[in-house]
Amino acid sequence: MALALAAALAAQDYDLLLKGGRVIDPKNAIDATMDVAVRQGVIAAVAGNIDPARARETLRVDGLLITPGLIDIHVHVFHTTGIQDAWAGDNSVQPDAFSFRTGVTTMVDAGSAGWRNFETFRHTVIDRAATRVLALINIAGLGMVSDITEQSDFDSGAVARLARKHSDVVVGVKSAHYRLPDWKSVDAALDAGRQASIPIMVDFGYFLPERPYWRLVTERLRPGDITTHMFRGSVPYVDGAGKLYPYLAEARRRGVIFDVGHGGGSFVMRNAVPAISQGFYPDTISTDLHNGSMNAGMQDLPTTMSKCLVMGMPLSEVIRASTWRPAQVIHREQLGHLSVGAVADITALKVNEGEFKYADAYGARITGKQRLSAELTVRAGRLVWNANSLGGQDWRKLAPDYGIRKGVDQIVPPPARP
């Protein structure tokens, strides 16, 4: 019997089969009920009806959305420095402690580390995480130790050299929190981006009349560069008649990428609602994850996606902006889709129906009828989050001694009572 079982297992084509879900894969223009099969860490098949007998493990995912693993291109995870009140320190989040339970398989740290401490970040976080962690290098030497450190110490050449040396994980350059009325931080980041042939992301930080936001997106940034915190309160969105300013469409035509970057203070409904209602959707939906935003209105990526959904962004576009589009923006086109042969990063989302209230960063609220939540997360073929124990067995049907480590634990019953 053992030989027969071994032969049957060897004949099975797949390690894992997700059966009966609604697959939304924007890159491949799929939105249909399909099965997804995984073998040896990659997508092996996406088809209408795959025989469960061909898989070692089958999970029924009826009623769930099956998407590529979510990609969050604005997080802070340089948590190992121990610096108080710093994004390069205590404000950062340990990636594996938050990613999988929210459906995220790839995180991009947005400039927590600069060119002076990036290699420490790589050794202590990036190389040790099960989450795929990529990074933008801050143009300022010490990165986000404080706003003060981001006002100077710019070295385009050093950033470009590090980006080339660590090209497997570095996907861009970050300029952030700049307080002065000139363009030195942005221009230095642009110079590094040109040298390394990678995009830059700008958190405009302090909005000043000498360098208005409209000039950043219509004159300074290149096609493929990213403006994050797109719904920040300081960004001018609507004129006196409530219509979007034309410069926004102009910047998008130039190829500038608009990223949500919700964060703890960079998402206001009075900008987001008119933008989305008038069809100006985010290119990428991201969280600006840190220990403040995760415990405030932002919460997590599915919640941020839900806000865009209930404001009128179509579900297919919400998924695109959280999977395939960010993969394109960071030039990691091997990610963000469910093509056969692609790494098996998969998220199963539940669309909860009811009445849900969402907060922005300043206490304003919107109510919607849907909320997304992460039910399953698969990272490189391995099930790493299973919110509702799909595939589990009723304990009463298992052997009486299940849970005992045979050959390790010795069970000593208590003495009988007199």
C-alpha positions as CSV (number, residue, x, y, z in Angstrom):
1,M,0.0,0.0,0.0
2,A,2.9,2.4,0.8
3,L,4.4,1.8,-2.6
4,A,1.0,2.4,-4.3
5,L,0.6,5.7,-2.4
6,A,4.1,6.8,-3.3
7,A,3.4,6.1,-6.9
8,A,0.2,8.0,-6.8
9,L,1.9,11.0,-5.3
10,A,4.7,10.9,-7.8
11,A,2.1,10.9,-10.6
12,Q,0.5,14.1,-9.4
13,D,1.3,17.1,-11.5
14,Y,0.8,19.9,-8.9
15,D,1.7,20.7,-5.4
16,L,-1.2,23.0,-4.8
17,L,-4.5,23.7,-6.6
18,L,-6.8,26.7,-5.9
19,K,-10.1,25.6,-7.2
20,G,-13.3,27.6,-8.1
21,G,-12.2,31.2,-7.5
22,R,-12.7,34.3,-9.6
23,V,-9.3,34.9,-11.2
24,I,-8.4,38.5,-11.9
25,D,-5.1,38.8,-13.7
26,P,-4.9,42.2,-15.4
27,K,-1.7,41.4,-17.4
28,N,-3.3,38.5,-19.1
29,A,-6.8,40.1,-19.3
30,I,-8.4,37.3,-17.2
31,D,-11.5,37.9,-15.2
32,A,-13.3,34.5,-14.9
33,T,-13.9,31.6,-12.7
34,M,-10.8,29.4,-13.1
35,D,-8.5,27.1,-11.2
36,V,-4.8,27.9,-10.5
37,A,-2.3,25.1,-10.1
38,V,1.2,25.5,-8.6
39,R,4.2,23.2,-9.0
40,Q,7.7,23.7,-7.5
41,G,7.1,27.3,-6.7
42,V,5.7,28.5,-10.0
43,I,2.4,28.8,-11.7
44,A,1.9,25.5,-13.6
45,A,-1.6,26.0,-15.0
46,V,-4.6,28.4,-15.1
47,A,-7.6,26.7,-16.6
48,G,-11.3,26.2,-16.3
49,N,-11.5,22.8,-14.6
50,I,-8.4,21.1,-13.3
51,D,-8.9,17.6,-11.8
52,P,-8.1,17.7,-8.0
53,A,-6.7,14.2,-8.3
54,R,-3.7,15.8,-10.1
55,A,-2.7,17.9,-7.0
56,R,-1.2,16.9,-3.7
57,E,-3.3,19.6,-1.9
58,T,-6.5,21.2,-3.2
59,L,-8.2,24.2,-1.6
60,R,-11.7,25.3,-2.5
61,V,-11.7,29.0,-3.0
62,D,-15.3,29.5,-4.3
63,G,-16.4,33.1,-3.8
64,L,-12.9,34.5,-3.5
65,L,-10.9,36.7,-5.8
66,I,-7.7,35.0,-6.9
67,T,-5.1,37.7,-7.9
68,P,-1.4,37.9,-8.3
69,G,0.4,38.5,-5.0
70,L,-0.2,42.1,-3.9
71,I,2.7,44.5,-4.4
72,D,3.1,47.5,-2.1
73,I,5.6,50.0,-3.5
74,H,5.7,52.3,-0.5
75,V,6.5,50.8,2.9
76,H,9.1,51.4,5.7
77,V,10.7,48.2,7.0
78,F,14.2,49.2,8.1
79,H,13.3,48.2,11.6
80,T,16.6,47.0,12.9
81,T,18.4,50.2,13.9
82,G,16.6,50.9,17.2
83,I,16.4,54.6,16.5
84,Q,13.4,56.1,18.2
85,D,10.8,57.9,16.2
86,A,12.5,57.2,12.9
87,W,11.3,55.5,9.7
88,A,14.8,54.1,9.6
89,G,14.2,52.6,13.1
90,D,11.4,52.1,15.5
91,N,8.7,53.5,13.1
92,S,9.5,50.8,10.6
93,V,7.7,47.4,10.6
94,Q,9.2,43.9,10.4
95,P,8.1,42.8,7.0
96,D,7.1,39.2,7.6
97,A,5.1,40.2,10.7
98,F,2.6,42.3,8.5
99,S,2.9,41.4,4.8
100,F,1.4,37.9,4.3
101,R,-1.6,38.5,6.6
102,T,-2.6,41.4,4.4
103,G,-2.1,39.6,1.1
104,V,1.2,41.3,0.3
105,T,4.0,39.2,-1.2
106,T,6.3,42.1,-2.4
107,M,7.2,45.2,-0.4
108,V,9.3,48.1,-1.7
109,D,10.9,50.1,1.1
110,A,10.6,53.8,0.1
111,G,13.9,55.3,1.0
112,S,14.2,54.4,4.7
113,A,17.9,53.8,4.1
114,G,20.3,56.2,2.3
115,W,23.6,55.6,0.5
116,R,25.5,55.5,3.8
117,N,23.4,52.8,5.5
118,F,21.7,50.9,2.6
119,E,24.0,47.9,2.9
120,T,23.2,47.5,6.6
121,F,19.5,47.5,5.6
122,R,20.2,44.8,3.0
123,H,22.1,42.6,5.4
124,T,19.7,43.0,8.4
125,V,16.3,43.1,6.7
126,I,16.2,42.4,2.9
127,D,18.2,39.2,2.9
128,R,16.5,37.8,6.0
129,A,12.9,38.3,5.1
130,A,10.6,35.7,3.6
131,T,8.6,38.6,2.0
132,R,10.2,39.8,-1.2
133,V,11.7,43.2,-0.1
134,L,12.9,45.6,-2.7
135,A,14.1,49.1,-2.1
136,L,14.5,52.7,-3.2
137,I,17.7,54.3,-1.9
138,N,17.3,57.7,-0.3
139,I,19.4,60.4,-2.0
140,A,20.3,61.6,1.5
141,G,23.2,59.7,3.1
142,L,21.5,58.5,6.3
143,G,18.0,58.2,4.8
144,M,15.0,58.7,7.1
145,V,16.8,58.9,10.4
146,S,15.0,62.3,10.7
147,D,13.8,65.1,8.5
148,I,17.1,66.9,9.4
149,T,19.2,64.2,7.7
150,E,17.2,64.5,4.5
151,Q,18.1,68.2,3.9
152,S,21.6,67.6,2.7
153,D,24.4,64.9,2.3
154,F,23.2,64.2,-1.3
155,D,25.5,62.1,-3.4
156,S,24.1,61.0,-6.8
157,G,27.2,59.0,-7.7
158,A,27.2,57.0,-4.5
159,V,23.5,56.2,-4.9
160,A,24.0,55.2,-8.5
161,R,27.0,52.9,-7.7
162,L,25.0,51.2,-4.9
163,A,22.0,50.8,-7.2
164,R,24.1,49.1,-9.8
165,K,25.9,46.9,-7.2
166,H,22.5,45.8,-5.7
167,S,20.5,45.8,-8.9
168,D,18.7,42.6,-7.8
169,V,16.9,44.5,-5.1
170,V,17.2,48.3,-5.8
171,V,14.4,49.6,-8.0
172,G,14.7,53.3,-7.6
173,V,15.8,56.5,-5.8
174,K,13.9,58.4,-3.2
175,S,13.7,62.1,-2.5
176,A,11.7,63.0,0.6
177,H,10.8,65.5,3.3
178,Y,12.8,68.4,1.8
179,R,12.2,71.7,3.5
180,L,14.2,74.3,1.5
181,P,12.8,76.4,-1.4
182,D,15.2,75.0,-4.0
183,W,15.1,71.7,-6.0
184,K,18.4,70.3,-4.8
185,S,17.0,67.0,-3.3
186,V,14.8,66.3,-6.4
187,D,17.6,67.2,-8.8
188,A,20.1,65.0,-7.0
189,A,17.7,62.1,-7.1
190,L,17.1,62.7,-10.8
191,D,20.8,62.7,-11.5
192,A,21.2,59.4,-9.6
193,G,18.2,57.9,-11.4
194,R,19.7,58.9,-14.8
195,Q,23.1,57.4,-13.9
196,A,21.6,54.1,-12.8
197,S,18.7,54.0,-15.3
198,I,16.1,53.7,-12.6
199,P,13.0,55.8,-11.7
200,I,12.8,58.1,-8.7
201,M,10.0,58.5,-6.2
202,V,9.3,62.0,-4.7
203,D,7.6,62.6,-1.4
204,F,7.4,66.4,-1.9
205,G,7.5,66.9,1.8
206,Y,7.1,70.6,2.3
207,F,5.0,72.5,-0.4
208,L,6.5,75.9,-1.0
209,P,5.6,78.7,-3.5
210,E,9.2,78.6,-4.9
211,R,8.7,75.0,-6.0
212,P,5.0,74.4,-6.6
213,Y,3.7,70.8,-7.0
214,W,2.5,71.4,-10.5
215,R,6.0,72.2,-11.6
216,L,7.3,68.9,-10.1
217,V,5.0,66.8,-12.1
218,T,4.8,68.8,-15.4
219,E,8.5,69.9,-15.6
220,R,10.8,68.1,-13.3
221,L,9.8,64.4,-13.2
222,R,10.6,62.1,-16.2
223,P,8.3,59.5,-17.7
224,G,8.2,56.6,-15.3
225,D,9.1,58.7,-12.2
226,I,6.7,58.5,-9.3
227,T,4.9,61.1,-7.3
228,T,3.8,59.5,-4.1
229,H,1.2,60.8,-1.6
230,M,-0.9,61.8,-4.5
231,F,-4.0,62.5,-2.3
232,R,-2.1,64.6,0.2
233,G,-4.0,67.7,1.4
234,S,-1.4,70.1,0.0
235,V,-1.8,68.8,-3.6
236,P,-4.1,71.2,-5.6
237,Y,-6.8,69.1,-7.2
238,V,-10.0,71.0,-8.0
239,D,-10.8,74.5,-9.2
240,G,-13.6,76.7,-8.0
241,A,-16.1,74.8,-10.1
242,G,-15.0,71.4,-8.6
243,K,-13.2,70.3,-11.8
244,L,-9.8,68.7,-11.7
245,Y,-7.0,71.0,-12.7
246,P,-5.7,70.3,-16.2
247,Y,-2.1,69.9,-15.1
248,L,-2.9,66.5,-13.5
249,A,-3.9,65.1,-16.9
250,E,-0.9,66.8,-18.5
251,A,1.5,65.1,-16.0
252,R,-0.1,61.7,-16.7
253,R,0.3,62.2,-20.4
254,R,4.0,62.9,-19.8
255,G,4.2,59.4,-18.2
256,V,4.5,60.5,-14.5
257,I,3.2,57.8,-12.1
258,F,0.7,58.8,-9.4
259,D,1.0,56.7,-6.3
260,V,-1.3,56.7,-3.3
261,G,1.2,56.4,-0.4
262,H,-1.6,56.7,2.1
263,G,0.5,56.9,5.3
264,G,-0.4,58.6,8.5
265,G,-1.0,62.1,7.0
266,S,-1.1,61.9,3.3
267,F,-4.6,60.8,2.3
268,V,-7.6,63.2,2.4
269,M,-11.0,62.5,1.1
270,R,-11.5,66.0,-0.3
271,N,-8.8,65.2,-2.9
272,A,-9.4,61.5,-3.4
273,V,-13.1,61.5,-3.9
274,P,-13.3,64.1,-6.7
275,A,-10.2,62.7,-8.3
276,I,-11.6,59.1,-8.5
277,S,-15.1,60.2,-9.3
278,Q,-13.8,62.2,-12.3
279,G,-11.7,59.2,-13.5
280,F,-8.3,60.2,-12.3
281,Y,-7.4,56.8,-10.7
282,P,-4.1,56.0,-9.0
283,D,-1.5,54.3,-11.1
284,T,-0.4,52.4,-8.0
285,I,-2.1,51.8,-4.7
286,S,0.3,51.8,-1.8
287,T,0.2,52.2,2.0
288,D,3.3,54.1,3.2
289,L,3.3,51.4,5.9
290,H,4.8,52.3,9.3
291,N,3.8,51.7,12.9
292,G,1.7,54.8,12.9
293,S,-0.2,54.4,9.7
294,M,-1.0,50.7,10.3
295,N,-2.7,51.6,13.6
296,A,-4.6,54.6,12.2
297,G,-6.8,55.3,9.2
298,M,-4.6,53.5,6.7
299,Q,-4.6,50.1,8.4
300,D,-3.3,47.9,5.5
301,L,-3.2,47.5,1.7
302,P,-6.6,45.7,1.3
303,T,-8.2,48.5,3.3
304,T,-6.5,51.2,1.2
305,M,-7.7,49.3,-1.9
306,S,-11.2,49.2,-0.5
307,K,-11.3,53.0,-0.1
308,C,-10.5,53.4,-3.8
309,L,-13.1,50.7,-4.6
310,V,-16.0,52.4,-2.7
311,M,-15.0,55.8,-4.1
312,G,-15.8,54.4,-7.6
313,M,-12.6,52.9,-8.9
314,P,-13.5,49.7,-10.8
315,L,-12.5,46.5,-9.1
316,S,-10.4,45.4,-12.1
317,E,-8.4,48.7,-11.9
318,V,-8.0,48.4,-8.1
319,I,-6.4,45.0,-8.7
320,R,-4.3,46.2,-11.5
321,A,-3.0,49.1,-9.4
322,S,-2.0,46.7,-6.7
323,T,-0.4,43.9,-8.8
324,W,0.6,44.3,-12.5
325,R,1.0,48.1,-12.6
326,P,3.4,48.4,-9.7
327,A,5.4,45.5,-11.1
328,Q,5.8,47.5,-14.3
329,V,6.6,50.8,-12.5
330,I,9.5,49.2,-10.6
331,H,10.6,47.3,-13.7
332,R,10.0,43.8,-12.2
333,E,7.7,42.5,-15.0
334,Q,8.3,38.9,-13.8
335,L,6.0,39.8,-10.9
336,G,2.4,40.9,-10.7
337,H,0.7,38.2,-12.9
338,L,-0.3,34.6,-13.0
339,S,1.3,33.5,-16.3
340,V,2.4,29.9,-16.5
341,G,6.0,29.8,-15.4
342,A,5.8,33.0,-13.2
343,V,6.7,32.8,-9.6
344,A,3.6,31.5,-7.6
345,D,2.9,34.6,-5.6
346,I,-0.9,34.5,-5.2
347,T,-3.5,36.4,-3.0
348,A,-7.0,35.3,-2.4
349,L,-9.2,38.2,-1.4
350,K,-12.7,38.2,0.0
351,V,-15.2,40.9,-1.0
352,N,-17.2,41.4,2.2
353,E,-20.6,43.0,1.7
354,G,-22.2,45.3,4.3
355,E,-21.8,48.8,5.6
356,F,-18.2,49.8,6.1
357,K,-16.8,53.1,7.3
358,Y,-13.3,54.3,6.2
359,A,-11.2,57.1,7.6
360,D,-8.7,59.3,5.9
361,A,-5.6,60.6,7.6
362,Y,-7.5,63.5,9.3
363,G,-10.6,61.9,10.7
364,A,-12.9,62.4,7.7
365,R,-15.0,59.4,6.8
366,I,-16.6,57.7,3.9
367,T,-19.1,54.8,4.0
368,G,-19.2,52.0,1.4
369,K,-20.8,48.6,0.9
370,Q,-17.7,46.6,0.2
371,R,-14.5,45.7,2.0
372,L,-11.6,43.6,0.8
373,S,-9.8,41.3,3.2
374,A,-7.0,38.8,2.7
375,E,-8.1,35.1,3.0
376,L,-5.0,33.3,1.6
377,T,-1.5,34.3,0.6
378,V,0.9,32.1,-1.3
379,R,4.5,33.1,-1.6
380,A,6.7,31.3,-4.1
381,G,4.3,28.3,-4.0
382,R,4.2,28.1,-0.2
383,L,1.0,28.8,1.7
384,V,2.0,31.5,4.2
385,W,-1.4,32.9,5.3
386,N,-4.7,31.1,5.7
387,A,-7.2,33.2,7.5
388,N,-10.1,30.7,7.7
389,S,-8.2,27.4,7.7
390,L,-9.2,26.3,4.3
391,G,-8.3,22.7,3.8
392,G,-8.1,22.0,7.5
393,Q,-9.7,18.9,9.0
394,D,-12.2,18.5,11.8
395,W,-10.1,17.5,14.8
396,R,-12.6,14.8,15.7
397,K,-11.8,13.0,12.5
398,L,-8.1,12.8,13.2
399,A,-6.2,10.0,14.9
400,P,-6.5,10.1,18.7
401,D,-2.8,10.8,19.1
402,Y,-2.5,13.6,16.5
403,G,-0.2,16.5,17.7
404,I,2.2,14.2,19.5
405,R,5.8,14.3,18.2
406,K,6.4,10.6,17.9
407,G,9.9,9.6,19.0
408,V,10.3,13.0,20.6
409,D,7.7,13.6,23.3
410,Q,7.0,11.1,26.1
411,I,3.5,11.3,27.5
412,V,3.3,10.8,31.2
413,P,-0.3,10.6,32.5
414,P,-1.0,12.0,35.9
415,P,-1.5,9.5,38.7
416,A,-5.0,8.2,39.3
417,R,-6.9,10.1,42.0
418,P,-7.5,8.0,45.2
